[in-house]
């Protein structure tokens, strides 16, 4: 590659999903997404879906989880938030996703750790969190 040549990339739509089932009141849980080795991942939008005991929902009965989240990028060793924040503060719905002010790059073969805490007094939630963006494949 010549000195003035810039690396070329292909962007391919991709979604990483992480689920927390039966997160009881007052409980916390930690889970990971392993960024695949074939490419870096750039997240542009984030969404959540929450339900209580898999009950049917309509727009007017949409569940807003009383849960906080902390996200840690092990590739850089940094937390994405200074403190755990309520999920609806940084995750939108499928219809209105939260758009990151700056897309976030997660490098290939890194791990993203999610720690969720339920601060509800009496509700158990099922949570589905989606990181929406693209895989960034380097052209050889």
VOSEKOL-839676 format. One record per residue: chain; residue number from 1; residue in one letter; x, y, z of N, C-alpha, C, O, CB in turn. Coordinates in nm, 2 decimals, padded with zeros to 4 digits, always signed. Each point is the difference from the previous one (the first is absolute). Glycine has a CB too. Layout:
   chain     n   res      n.x      n.y      n.z     ca.x     ca.y     ca.z      c.x      c.y      c.z      o.x      o.y      o.z     cb.x     cb.y     cb.z
       A   NUM     a        X        Y        Z        X        Y        Z        X        Y        Z        X        Y        Z        X        Y        Z
...
END
This chain:
   chain     n   res      n.x      n.y      n.z     ca.x     ca.y     ca.z      c.x      c.y      c.z      o.x      o.y      o.z     cb.x     cb.y     cb.z
       A     1     x   +00.09   -00.12   +00.00   -00.09   +00.12   +00.00   +00.09   +00.12   +00.00   +00.09   +00.01   +00.08   -00.28   -00.13   +00.04
       A     2     x   +00.16   +00.21   -00.21   +00.08   +00.13   +00.00   -00.03   +00.09   +00.11   -00.11   -00.02   +00.07   +00.12   +00.00   -00.32
       A     3     x   +00.08   +00.11   +00.28   -00.02   +00.08   +00.12   -00.13   +00.09   +00.00   -00.06   +00.02   +00.10   +00.31   -00.02   -00.08
       A     4     x   -00.29   +00.04   -00.14   -00.12   +00.09   -00.01   -00.13   -00.08   -00.01   -00.10   +00.05   +00.01   +00.25   +00.11   -00.12
       A     5     x   -00.14   -00.29   +00.09   -00.12   -00.09   -00.01   -00.06   -00.01   +00.14   +00.06   -00.03   +00.10   +00.04   -00.10   -00.30
       A     6     x   -00.23   +00.15   +00.20   -00.08   -00.03   +00.12   -00.06   -00.13   +00.00   -00.04   -00.05   -00.11   -00.01   +00.29   +00.13
       A     7     x   +00.04   -00.31   +00.09   -00.07   -00.13   +00.00   -00.15   +00.01   -00.05   -00.06   +00.11   +00.03   +00.21   -00.19   +00.16
       A     8     x   -00.20   -00.01   -00.26   -00.13   +00.00   -00.05   -00.09   -00.10   +00.08   +00.05   -00.11   +00.05   +00.03   +00.17   -00.28
       A     9     x   -00.20   -00.03   +00.25   -00.09   -00.08   +00.08   -00.13   -00.02   -00.07   -00.05   +00.08   -00.08   +00.16   +00.01   +00.29
       A    10     x   -00.18   -00.20   -00.17   -00.13   -00.03   -00.04   -00.09   +00.00   +00.13   +00.04   -00.06   +00.10   +00.03   -00.08   -00.31
       A    11     x   -00.18   +00.21   +00.20   -00.10   +00.01   +00.11   -00.11   -00.10   -00.03   -00.06   +00.01   -00.10   +00.12   +00.23   +00.16
       A    12     x   -00.09   -00.32   +00.04   -00.11   -00.10   -00.01   -00.09   +00.01   +00.12   +00.05   -00.03   +00.11   +00.10   -00.12   -00.25
       A    13     x   -00.28   +00.18   +00.12   -00.09   +00.01   +00.11   +00.00   -00.12   +00.09   +00.02   -00.12   -00.05   -00.17   +00.25   -00.10
       A    14     x   +00.15   -00.11   +00.28   +00.00   -00.11   +00.10   -00.06   +00.05   +00.13   +00.00   +00.12   +00.03   +00.21   -00.21   -00.14
       A    15     x   -00.27   +00.00   +00.19   -00.05   +00.03   +00.13   +00.05   -00.11   +00.10   -00.01   -00.12   -00.02   -00.20   +00.22   -00.09
       A    16     x   +00.26   -00.05   +00.22   +00.04   -00.08   +00.11   -00.12   +00.01   +00.10   -00.04   +00.11   +00.03   +00.29   -00.09   -00.06
       A    17     x   -00.29   -00.13   +00.09   -00.12   -00.01   +00.09   +00.05   -00.06   +00.13   +00.08   -00.10   +00.00   -00.25   +00.09   -00.19
       A    18     x   +00.13   +00.06   +00.30   +00.02   -00.06   +00.13   -00.13   +00.00   +00.08   -00.07   +00.09   +00.00   +00.31   -00.01   +00.00
       A    19     x   -00.26   -00.20   +00.06   -00.13   -00.02   +00.07   +00.02   -00.02   +00.15   +00.10   -00.07   +00.04   -00.20   -00.02   -00.25
       A    20     x   +00.02   +00.14   +00.29   +00.00   -00.02   +00.15   -00.14   -00.05   +00.03   -00.10   +00.07   -00.01   +00.27   +00.11   +00.06
       A    21     x   -00.18   -00.31   -00.01   -00.13   -00.06   +00.03   -00.02   -00.01   +00.15   +00.09   -00.03   +00.08   -00.08   -00.10   -00.29
       A    22     x   -00.14   +00.16   +00.25   -00.04   -00.01   +00.14   +00.09   +00.08   +00.09   +00.05   -00.06   +00.10   -00.15   -00.17   -00.15
       A    23     x   +00.12   +00.35   +00.02   +00.08   +00.09   +00.09   -00.09   +00.04   +00.12   -00.08   +00.10   -00.02   +00.23   -00.02   -00.18
       A    24     x   -00.13   -00.14   +00.31   -00.09   +00.03   +00.11   +00.02   +00.13   +00.07   +00.10   +00.07   -00.02   -00.10   -00.31   +00.06
       A    25     x   -00.10   +00.28   +00.03   +00.00   +00.13   +00.07   +00.12   +00.00   +00.10   +00.02   -00.09   +00.07   -00.27   +00.12   -00.09
       A    26     x   +00.33   +00.08   +00.01   +00.12   +00.02   +00.08   +00.12   -00.08   -00.04   +00.11   +00.01   +00.06   -00.26   +00.03   +00.12
       A    27     x   +00.14   -00.12   -00.29   +00.11   -00.08   -00.05   +00.08   +00.07   -00.10   -00.04   +00.10   -00.06   -00.10   -00.30   +00.10
       A    28     x   +00.26   +00.15   -00.06   +00.08   +00.05   -00.11   +00.06   -00.12   -00.08   +00.01   -00.11   +00.06   +00.05   +00.32   +00.07
       A    29     x   -00.02   -00.19   -00.25   +00.06   -00.10   -00.08   +00.10   +00.06   -00.10   -00.01   +00.12   -00.04   -00.20   -00.26   +00.06
       A    30     x   +00.31   +00.06   -00.05   +00.10   +00.04   -00.10   +00.01   -00.10   -00.11   +00.00   -00.12   +00.03   +00.13   +00.23   +00.15
       A    31     x   -00.11   -00.06   -00.30   +00.01   -00.09   -00.12   +00.09   +00.07   -00.10   +00.02   +00.12   +00.01   -00.25   -00.23   +00.03
       A    32     x   +00.28   +00.03   -00.13   +00.09   +00.05   -00.10   -00.04   -00.02   -00.14   -00.08   -00.09   -00.03   +00.26   +00.05   +00.19
       A    33     x   -00.14   +00.13   -00.25   +00.00   -00.02   -00.15   +00.15   -00.01   -00.04   +00.08   +00.09   +00.03   -00.31   +00.04   -00.06
       A    34     x   +00.26   -00.24   -00.04   +00.13   -00.02   -00.05   +00.00   +00.05   -00.15   -00.07   -00.06   -00.08   +00.12   -00.14   +00.24
       A    35     x   +00.02   +00.31   -00.19   +00.01   +00.05   -00.13   +00.07   -00.11   -00.09   +00.11   -00.04   +00.03   -00.11   +00.29   +00.05
       A    36     x   -00.06   -00.28   -00.19   +00.06   -00.11   -00.08   +00.13   +00.04   -00.06   +00.03   +00.11   -00.02   -00.26   -00.19   -00.03
       A    37     x   +00.31   -00.02   +00.03   +00.14   +00.02   -00.05   +00.01   +00.04   -00.14   +00.11   +00.05   -00.05   -00.04   -00.22   +00.21
       A    38     x   -00.18   +00.16   -00.24   +00.02   +00.03   -00.14   +00.00   +00.15   -00.04   +00.04   +00.04   -00.11   -00.16   -00.25   +00.07
       A    39     x   +00.08   +00.30   +00.14   -00.01   +00.14   -00.03   -00.02   +00.08   +00.13   -00.04   -00.05   +00.10   -00.05   +00.00   -00.33
       A    40     x   +00.12   +00.18   +00.22   -00.04   +00.09   +00.11   -00.15   +00.02   -00.02   -00.06   -00.03   -00.10   +00.29   +00.15   +00.11
       A    41     x   -00.29   -00.06   +00.10   -00.14   +00.03   +00.00   -00.02   +00.15   +00.04   +00.06   +00.04   +00.10   -00.12   -00.28   -00.05
       A    42     x   -00.02   +00.31   -00.13   -00.03   +00.14   +00.03   -00.15   +00.00   +00.04   -00.09   -00.03   -00.08   +00.27   +00.12   -00.08
       A    43     x   -00.21   -00.05   +00.28   -00.14   +00.02   +00.05   -00.04   +00.14   -00.03   +00.07   +00.09   +00.04   -00.05   -00.27   +00.14
       A    44     x   -00.14   +00.19   -00.24   -00.06   +00.13   -00.03   -00.12   +00.03   +00.08   -00.03   +00.12   +00.03   +00.12   -00.14   -00.26
       A    45     x   -00.17   -00.08   +00.26   -00.13   +00.01   +00.07   -00.01   -00.11   +00.10   +00.06   -00.10   -00.01   -00.17   +00.21   -00.19
       A    46     x   +00.03   -00.08   +00.30   -00.03   -00.10   +00.11   -00.15   +00.00   +00.03   -00.06   +00.10   +00.01   +00.29   -00.07   +00.09
       A    47     x   -00.28   -00.16   -00.09   -00.14   -00.01   +00.04   -00.02   -00.10   +00.11   +00.09   -00.09   +00.02   -00.15   +00.14   -00.26
       A    48     x   -00.05   -00.05   +00.30   -00.04   -00.09   +00.10   -00.14   -00.05   -00.02   -00.08   +00.07   -00.06   +00.24   +00.03   +00.23
       A    49     x   -00.19   -00.22   -00.12   -00.14   -00.05   +00.01   +00.00   -00.06   +00.14   +00.08   -00.08   +00.04   -00.11   +00.04   -00.29
       A    50     x   -00.08   +00.07   +00.33   -00.01   -00.06   +00.13   -00.15   -00.06   +00.01   -00.09   +00.06   -00.06   +00.26   +00.11   +00.16
       A    51     x   -00.18   -00.28   -00.03   -00.13   -00.05   +00.03   +00.00   -00.05   +00.14   +00.10   -00.03   +00.07   -00.14   -00.03   -00.31
       A    52     x   -00.08   +00.04   +00.29   -00.02   -00.06   +00.13   -00.07   -00.13   -00.02   -00.12   -00.01   -00.04   +00.10   +00.24   +00.16
       A    53     x   +00.08   -00.34   -00.09   -00.05   -00.14   -00.01   -00.05   -00.02   -00.14   -00.10   -00.08   -00.02   +00.04   +00.08   +00.26
       A    54     x   +00.12   +00.05   -00.34   -00.03   -00.02   -00.14   -00.15   +00.04   -00.03   -00.06   -00.06   -00.09   +00.23   -00.12   +00.08
       A    55     x   -00.22   +00.27   +00.08   -00.14   +00.05   -00.02   -00.01   +00.07   -00.13   +00.09   +00.07   -00.04   -00.13   -00.06   +00.29
       A    56     x   -00.08   -00.01   -00.31   -00.03   +00.07   -00.12   +00.01   +00.15   +00.03   -00.04   +00.05   +00.10   -00.11   -00.24   -00.19
       A    57     x   +00.20   +00.26   -00.01   +00.01   +00.15   +00.01   -00.06   +00.07   -00.12   +00.00   -00.05   -00.11   +00.21   +00.02   +00.25
       A    58     x   -00.26   +00.15   -00.11   -00.04   +00.09   -00.11   +00.08   +00.13   +00.02   +00.08   +00.01   +00.09   -00.32   -00.11   -00.11
       A    59     x   +00.23   +00.19   -00.07   +00.07   +00.13   +00.01   -00.03   +00.06   +00.14   +00.09   +00.06   +00.06   -00.09   -00.03   -00.31
       A    60     x   -00.13   -00.03   +00.29   -00.03   +00.06   +00.13   +00.04   -00.08   +00.12   +00.00   +00.06   +00.11   -00.19   +00.04   -00.23
       A    61     x   +00.22   -00.22   +00.10   +00.04   -00.08   +00.12   +00.15   -00.04   +00.00   +00.05   -00.09   +00.06   -00.28   +00.00   -00.05
       A    62     x   +00.31   +00.16   -00.10   +00.14   -00.02   -00.01   +00.07   +00.00   +00.14   -00.02   +00.10   +00.07   +00.02   +00.00   -00.31
       A    63     x   +00.09   -00.19   +00.26   +00.07   -00.01   +00.13   +00.12   +00.09   -00.01   +00.08   -00.01   -00.09   -00.16   -00.23   +00.13
       A    64     x   +00.09   +00.33   +00.06   +00.13   +00.08   +00.02   +00.07   -00.06   +00.12   -00.05   +00.02   +00.11   -00.06   +00.19   -00.21
       A    65     x   +00.22   -00.28   +00.08   +00.06   -00.07   +00.11   +00.07   +00.10   +00.10   +00.07   +00.09   -00.04   -00.03   -00.28   -00.11
       A    66     x   -00.06   +00.16   +00.28   +00.07   +00.07   +00.10   +00.13   -00.07   +00.03   +00.02   -00.06   +00.10   -00.24   +00.14   +00.00
       A    67     x   +00.31   -00.06   -00.19   +00.13   -00.07   +00.00   +00.11   +00.10   -00.04   -00.02   +00.09   -00.09   -00.09   -00.31   +00.04
       A    68     x   +00.23   +00.21   +00.11   +00.11   +00.07   -00.05   +00.10   -00.09   -00.07   -00.01   -00.12   +00.01   -00.02   +00.28   +00.18
       A    69     x   +00.12   -00.09   -00.27   +00.09   -00.08   -00.08   +00.14   +00.07   +00.01   +00.01   +00.12   +00.00   -00.19   -00.21   -00.15
       A    70     x   +00.28   +00.01   +00.15   +00.14   +00.05   -00.02   +00.06   -00.09   -00.11   -00.02   -00.12   -00.01   +00.05   +00.20   +00.25
       A    71     x   +00.04   -00.01   -00.34   +00.06   -00.07   -00.11   +00.15   +00.02   +00.00   +00.04   +00.11   +00.02   -00.25   -00.08   -00.16
       A    72     x   +00.28   -00.14   +00.13   +00.15   +00.01   +00.01   +00.06   -00.06   -00.13   -00.04   -00.11   -00.04   +00.04   +00.10   +00.29
       A    73     x   +00.08   +00.09   -00.31   +00.07   -00.05   -00.12   +00.14   -00.05   +00.04   +00.09   +00.08   +00.04   -00.21   +00.09   -00.19
       A    74     x   +00.13   -00.30   +00.15   +00.13   -00.06   +00.04   +00.11   +00.02   -00.10   +00.12   -00.01   +00.04   -00.24   -00.16   +00.09
       A    75     x   +00.09   +00.21   -00.25   +00.10   +00.03   -00.10   +00.08   +00.12   +00.04   +00.12   +00.01   -00.03   -00.26   -00.11   -00.15
       A    76     x   +00.07   +00.20   +00.23   +00.07   +00.12   +00.05   +00.01   +00.01   +00.15   +00.08   +00.08   +00.06   -00.16   +00.03   -00.26
       A    77     x   +00.01   -00.20   +00.27   +00.00   -00.01   +00.15   -00.08   +00.12   +00.06   +00.02   +00.03   +00.12   +00.21   -00.14   -00.13
       A    78     x   -00.32   +00.16   -00.07   -00.08   +00.12   +00.05   -00.14   -00.03   +00.02   -00.06   -00.08   -00.07   +00.22   +00.22   -00.04
       A    79     x   -00.22   -00.08   +00.21   -00.15   +00.00   +00.02   -00.05   +00.11   -00.10   +00.06   +00.10   -00.02   -00.05   -00.18   +00.27
       A    80     x   -00.13   +00.05   -00.31   -00.06   +00.09   -00.09   -00.08   +00.11   +00.08   -00.03   +00.10   -00.06   +00.02   -00.28   -00.12
       A    81     x   -00.02   +00.16   +00.30   -00.07   +00.09   +00.09   +00.07   +00.03   +00.13   +00.07   -00.09   +00.05   -00.29   +00.00   -00.15
       A    82     x   +00.22   +00.21   +00.15   +00.07   +00.02   +00.12   -00.07   -00.06   +00.12   +00.07   -00.04   +00.10   +00.00   +00.26   -00.19
       A    83     x   -00.20   -00.24   +00.08   -00.08   -00.08   +00.10   -00.10   -00.08   -00.07   -00.04   +00.03   -00.11   +00.08   +00.15   +00.29
       A    84     x   -00.09   -00.28   -00.12   -00.11   -00.08   -00.06   -00.12   +00.09   -00.02   -00.03   +00.09   +00.08   +00.11   -00.30   +00.03
       A    85     x   -00.15   +00.20   -00.23   -00.11   +00.09   -00.03   -00.12   -00.08   -00.03   +00.01   -00.12   -00.04   +00.15   +00.28   -00.06
       A    86     x   -00.28   -00.11   +00.12   -00.12   -00.07   -00.04   +00.00   -00.04   -00.15   +00.04   +00.08   -00.08   -00.17   +00.05   +00.26
       A    87     x   +00.09   -00.25   -00.20   +00.00   -00.05   -00.14   -00.07   +00.10   -00.10   +00.05   +00.02   -00.11   -00.05   -00.26   +00.20
       A    88     x   -00.12   +00.29   -00.06   -00.07   +00.09   -00.10   +00.08   +00.13   -00.02   -00.03   +00.07   -00.10   -00.18   -00.17   +00.17
       A    89     x   +00.31   +00.13   +00.01   +00.08   +00.12   -00.03   +00.09   -00.01   -00.11   +00.04   +00.09   -00.07   -00.05   -00.04   +00.31
       A    90     x   +00.06   -00.18   -00.27   +00.10   -00.02   -00.11   -00.04   -00.11   -00.10   +00.08   -00.02   -00.09   +00.09   +00.10   +00.25
       A    91     x   -00.29   -00.14   -00.14   -00.05   -00.09   -00.10   -00.14   +00.04   -00.04   -00.08   +00.04   +00.09   +00.22   -00.23   +00.01
       A    92     x   -00.17   +00.20   -00.23   -00.13   +00.03   -00.04   -00.08   -00.12   -00.03   +00.04   -00.11   +00.03   +00.05   +00.32   -00.12
       A    93     x   -00.21   -00.19   +00.02   -00.08   -00.11   -00.04   +00.04   -00.04   -00.14   +00.07   +00.07   -00.07   -00.26   +00.00   +00.23
       A    94     x   +00.13   -00.18   -00.21   +00.02   -00.03   -00.14   -00.05   +00.10   -00.10   +00.06   +00.02   -00.10   -00.07   -00.26   +00.17
       A    95     x   -00.10   +00.31   -00.03   -00.06   +00.10   -00.08   +00.09   +00.13   +00.00   +00.01   +00.07   -00.10   -00.24   -00.17   +00.14
       A    96     x   +00.28   +00.13   +00.08   +00.08   +00.12   +00.02   +00.13   -00.03   +00.08   +00.00   +00.01   +00.12   -00.22   +00.13   -00.12
       A    97     x   +00.32   -00.19   -00.08   +00.12   -00.04   +00.07   +00.08   +00.11   +00.05   -00.02   +00.12   -00.04   +00.03   -00.31   -00.11
       A    98     x   +00.07   +00.17   +00.25   +00.10   +00.10   +00.05   +00.11   +00.00   -00.10   +00.06   -00.10   -00.03   -00.12   +00.07   +00.28
       A    99     x   +00.09   +00.15   -00.31   +00.10   +00.02   -00.09   +00.12   +00.06   +00.07   -00.01   +00.10   +00.06   -00.15   -00.07   -00.25
       A   100     x   +00.28   -00.10   +00.19   +00.12   +00.04   +00.06   +00.04   +00.13   -00.06   +00.00   +00.02   -00.12   +00.07   -00.25   +00.18
       A   101     x   -00.03   +00.33   +00.02   +00.05   +00.13   -00.06   +00.13   -00.02   -00.08   +00.03   +00.07   -00.10   -00.13   +00.05   +00.29
       A   102     x   +00.18   -00.22   -00.15   +00.12   -00.05   -00.08   -00.01   -00.15   +00.00   +00.00   -00.06   +00.10   +00.14   +00.27   -00.03
       A   103     x   -00.13   -00.27   -00.19   +00.00   -00.14   -00.01   +00.12   -00.06   +00.09   +00.10   +00.06   +00.00   -00.21   -00.05   -00.23
       A   104     x   +00.08   -00.12   +00.29   +00.10   -00.06   +00.09   +00.06   -00.13   -00.07   -00.07   -00.09   -00.04   -00.05   +00.18   +00.25
       A   105     x   +00.26   -00.09   -00.22   +00.07   -00.11   -00.06   +00.04   -00.10   +00.11   +00.06   +00.03   +00.10   +00.02   +00.12   -00.29
       A   106     x   -00.12   -00.28   +00.17   +00.05   -00.11   +00.08   +00.09   -00.08   -00.09   -00.04   -00.05   -00.11   -00.17   +00.04   +00.26
       A   107     x   +00.33   -00.02   -00.11   +00.10   -00.07   -00.08   -00.03   -00.15   +00.00   -00.06   -00.05   +00.09   +00.23   +00.23   -00.04
       A   108     x   -00.13   -00.24   -00.16   -00.02   -00.14   -00.02   +00.06   -00.08   +00.12   +00.11   +00.05   +00.05   -00.11   -00.02   -00.30
       A   109     x   -00.06   -00.14   +00.29   +00.05   -00.08   +00.11   +00.00   +00.06   +00.14   +00.06   -00.05   +00.09   +00.08   -00.06   -00.26
       A   110     x   -00.21   +00.22   +00.18   -00.02   +00.06   +00.13   -00.13   -00.04   +00.07   -00.08   -00.07   -00.07   +00.22   +00.27   +00.00
       A   111     x   -00.16   -00.17   +00.19   -00.12   -00.03   +00.07   -00.06   +00.12   +00.06   +00.07   +00.09   +00.04   +00.02   -00.31   +00.02
       A   112     x   -00.22   +00.23   -00.08   -00.08   +00.11   +00.06   -00.08   -00.06   +00.11   -00.08   -00.09   -00.01   +00.07   +00.22   -00.21
       A   113     x   +00.03   -00.07   +00.34   -00.07   -00.05   +00.12   -00.11   +00.09   +00.04   +00.01   +00.12   +00.01   +00.20   -00.22   +00.07
       A   114     x   -00.33   +00.04   -00.05   -00.12   +00.07   +00.04   -00.04   -00.04   +00.14   -00.01   -00.12   +00.03   -00.07   +00.14   -00.27
       A   115     x   +00.07   +00.08   +00.33   -00.05   -00.03   +00.13   -00.13   +00.07   +00.02   -00.01   +00.13   -00.01   +00.25   -00.16   +00.10
       A   116     x   -00.35   -00.04   -00.06   -00.13   +00.05   +00.02   -00.04   -00.02   +00.14   +00.02   -00.11   +00.06   -00.08   +00.06   -00.30
       A   117     x   -00.01   +00.15   +00.30   -00.05   -00.01   +00.13   -00.15   +00.04   +00.00   -00.03   +00.11   -00.05   +00.26   -00.06   +00.15
       A   118     x   -00.32   -00.13   -00.04   -00.14   +00.03   +00.01   -00.02   +00.07   +00.13   +00.02   -00.06   +00.11   -00.08   -00.15   -00.25
       A   119     x   +00.01   +00.34   +00.13   -00.03   +00.07   +00.12   -00.15   +00.01   +00.03   -00.04   +00.08   +00.09   +00.25   +00.05   -00.13
       A   120     x   -00.29   -00.21   -00.02   -00.14   -00.01   +00.02   -00.02   -00.06   +00.14   +00.07   -00.09   +00.04   -00.12   +00.07   -00.29
       A   121     x   -00.06   +00.06   +00.32   -00.03   -00.06   +00.13   -00.07   -00.14   -00.02   +00.00   -00.07   +00.10   -00.02   +00.30   -00.01
       A   122     x   -00.04   -00.25   -00.20   -00.08   -00.13   -00.01   -00.01   -00.06   -00.14   -00.08   -00.10   -00.01   -00.05   +00.19   +00.20
       A   123     x   +00.20   -00.05   -00.29   -00.01   -00.05   -00.13   +00.12   -00.07   -00.05   +00.11   +00.04   +00.02   -00.27   +00.15   -00.07
       A   124     x   +00.13   -00.30   -00.02   +00.11   -00.08   -00.06   -00.02   +00.02   -00.15   -00.10   +00.00   -00.06   +00.10   -00.18   +00.24
       A   125     x   +00.12   +00.21   -00.25   +00.00   +00.04   -00.14   +00.07   -00.10   -00.08   +00.10   -00.07   +00.04   -00.11   +00.31   +00.02
       A   126     x   -00.03   -00.25   -00.19   +00.08   -00.07   -00.10   +00.04   +00.12   -00.09   -00.08   +00.08   -00.05   -00.04   -00.31   +00.06
       A   127     x   +00.25   +00.24   -00.04   +00.06   +00.11   -00.08   +00.07   -00.05   -00.12   +00.07   -00.10   +00.00   -00.04   +00.23   +00.21
       A   128     x   -00.05   -00.06   -00.32   +00.07   -00.03   -00.13   +00.06   +00.13   -00.04   -00.07   +00.10   -00.02   -00.09   -00.28   -00.05
       A   129     x   +00.29   +00.18   +00.06   +00.08   +00.12   -00.04   +00.07   -00.02   -00.13   +00.06   -00.11   -00.02   -00.03   +00.17   +00.26
       A   130     x   -00.05   +00.03   -00.33   +00.06   -00.01   -00.14   +00.10   +00.11   -00.02   -00.03   +00.12   +00.02   -00.18   -00.24   -00.10
       A   131     x   +00.33   +00.08   +00.03   +00.09   +00.10   -00.05   +00.00   -00.01   -00.16   +00.03   -00.10   -00.06   +00.12   +00.08   +00.27
       A   132     x   -00.20   +00.13   -00.27   -00.02   +00.00   -00.14   +00.11   +00.08   -00.07   +00.03   +00.12   +00.04   -00.28   -00.14   +00.00
       A   133     x   +00.31   -00.03   -00.14   +00.11   +00.07   -00.07   +00.04   -00.08   -00.12   -00.07   -00.05   -00.08   +00.14   +00.16   +00.29
       A   134     x   +00.07   -00.12   -00.22   +00.05   -00.07   -00.12   +00.14   -00.06   +00.04   +00.07   +00.04   +00.08   -00.19   +00.11   -00.24
       A   135     x   +00.14   -00.27   +00.09   +00.14   -00.06   +00.01   +00.09   +00.08   -00.10   -00.05   +00.04   -00.11   -00.05   -00.27   +00.18
       A   136     x   +00.22   +00.25   -00.03   +00.09   +00.08   -00.08   +00.11   -00.10   -00.05   +00.10   -00.03   +00.07   -00.15   +00.25   +00.06
       A   137     x   +00.04   -00.27   -00.25   +00.09   -00.09   -00.06   +00.11   +00.07   -00.08   -00.03   +00.08   -00.08   -00.15   -00.26   +00.07
       A   138     x   +00.30   +00.15   +00.04   +00.11   +00.06   -00.07   +00.02   -00.07   -00.13   +00.01   -00.13   +00.00   +00.11   +00.20   +00.22
       A   139     x   -00.10   +00.00   -00.33   +00.03   -00.06   -00.13   +00.14   -00.02   -00.01   +00.09   +00.09   +00.02   -00.28   +00.03   -00.13
       A   140     x   +00.23   -00.24   +00.08   +00.14   -00.04   -00.01   +00.06   +00.04   -00.13   +00.12   -00.02   -00.02   -00.16   -00.17   +00.17
END
